[in-house]
């Protein structure tokens, strides 16, 4: 039978013969130089965030005119973030890197303002590419940079759908013309060709589902 671990207070067997220690104490000796692992000292949140920011900036890579973050991201992968343990709530929180950099360079961010990247590169953490403003300012910057809230694939799909969508705009004069043509027993497709209104809208006007105020009966569209 193997002897007990030689460390005081340990009730495990000495699984490592060369050191007469258990696996846990032997590993601590090999890694830390002492059988007892040193206790992890929790840094204040501000110091932990500053240290994480410095480590992340040291690993950032220059890509074109931008400096791209290589660490963790938050907000669905849209914002570079520093993970740090918060002593206030006892959990790990994400601290956005753009806001940290702006506050470090320019001070507190005014209420109602946000920090955005003028280059519209979500991974960029270059201070020169940061700006502080309202959401309208951010939208102007995105339009100026040719960016949009939709991806390129979505933009193409929306453009094609808009091109396929016929003109369904009607006016009171067109609605009256459609009703008069309907009374003359003109077919829907012919009415659409004459008025330039989509056949679906023509059908809605004929059945009283649209432009009810022009209907002779107050019960139009209800089967009257």
Secondary structure in CASP SS format (residue, H / E / C, confidence):
PFRMAT SS
TARGET T0000
AUTHOR 0000-0000-0000
METHOD secondary structure of the structure
MODEL  1
X C 1.00
X C 1.00
X C 1.00
X E 1.00
X C 1.00
X C 1.00
X C 1.00
X C 1.00
X C 1.00
X C 1.00
X C 1.00
X C 1.00
X E 1.00
X C 1.00
X C 1.00
X E 1.00
X C 1.00
X C 1.00
X C 1.00
X C 1.00
X E 1.00
X C 1.00
X H 1.00
X H 1.00
X H 1.00
X H 1.00
X H 1.00
X H 1.00
X H 1.00
X H 1.00
X H 1.00
X H 1.00
X C 1.00
X C 1.00
X C 1.00
X C 1.00
X C 1.00
X C 1.00
X C 1.00
X C 1.00
X C 1.00
X C 1.00
X C 1.00
X C 1.00
X H 1.00
X H 1.00
X H 1.00
X H 1.00
X H 1.00
X H 1.00
X H 1.00
X H 1.00
X H 1.00
X H 1.00
X H 1.00
X H 1.00
X H 1.00
X H 1.00
X H 1.00
X C 1.00
X E 1.00
X E 1.00
X E 1.00
X C 1.00
X C 1.00
X E 1.00
X E 1.00
X E 1.00
X C 1.00
X C 1.00
X C 1.00
X C 1.00
X E 1.00
X E 1.00
X C 1.00
X C 1.00
X C 1.00
X C 1.00
X E 1.00
X E 1.00
X E 1.00
X E 1.00
X E 1.00
X E 1.00
X E 1.00
X E 1.00
X C 1.00
X C 1.00
X C 1.00
X C 1.00
X E 1.00
X E 1.00
X E 1.00
X E 1.00
X E 1.00
X E 1.00
X H 1.00
X H 1.00
X H 1.00
X H 1.00
X H 1.00
X H 1.00
X H 1.00
X H 1.00
X H 1.00
X H 1.00
X C 1.00
X C 1.00
X C 1.00
X C 1.00
X C 1.00
X C 1.00
X C 1.00
X E 1.00
X E 1.00
X E 1.00
X E 1.00
X C 1.00
X C 1.00
X C 1.00
X C 1.00
X C 1.00
X C 1.00
X E 1.00
X C 1.00
X C 1.00
X H 1.00
X H 1.00
X H 1.00
X E 1.00
X E 1.00
X E 1.00
X E 1.00
X C 1.00
X H 1.00
X H 1.00
X H 1.00
X H 1.00
X H 1.00
X H 1.00
X H 1.00
X H 1.00
X H 1.00
X H 1.00
X C 1.00
X C 1.00
X C 1.00
X C 1.00
X C 1.00
X C 1.00
X C 1.00
X H 1.00
X H 1.00
X H 1.00
X H 1.00
X H 1.00
X H 1.00
X H 1.00
X H 1.00
X H 1.00
X H 1.00
X H 1.00
X H 1.00
X H 1.00
X C 1.00
X C 1.00
X C 1.00
X C 1.00
X C 1.00
X C 1.00
X C 1.00
X H 1.00
X H 1.00
X H 1.00
X H 1.00
X H 1.00
X H 1.00
X H 1.00
X H 1.00
X H 1.00
X H 1.00
X H 1.00
X H 1.00
X C 1.00
X C 1.00
X C 1.00
X C 1.00
X H 1.00
X H 1.00
X H 1.00
X H 1.00
X H 1.00
X H 1.00
X H 1.00
X H 1.00
X C 1.00
X C 1.00
X C 1.00
X H 1.00
X H 1.00
X H 1.00
X H 1.00
X H 1.00
X H 1.00
X H 1.00
X H 1.00
X C 1.00
X C 1.00
X C 1.00
X C 1.00
X C 1.00
X H 1.00
X H 1.00
X H 1.00
X C 1.00
X C 1.00
X C 1.00
X C 1.00
X C 1.00
X C 1.00
X C 1.00
X C 1.00
X C 1.00
X C 1.00
END
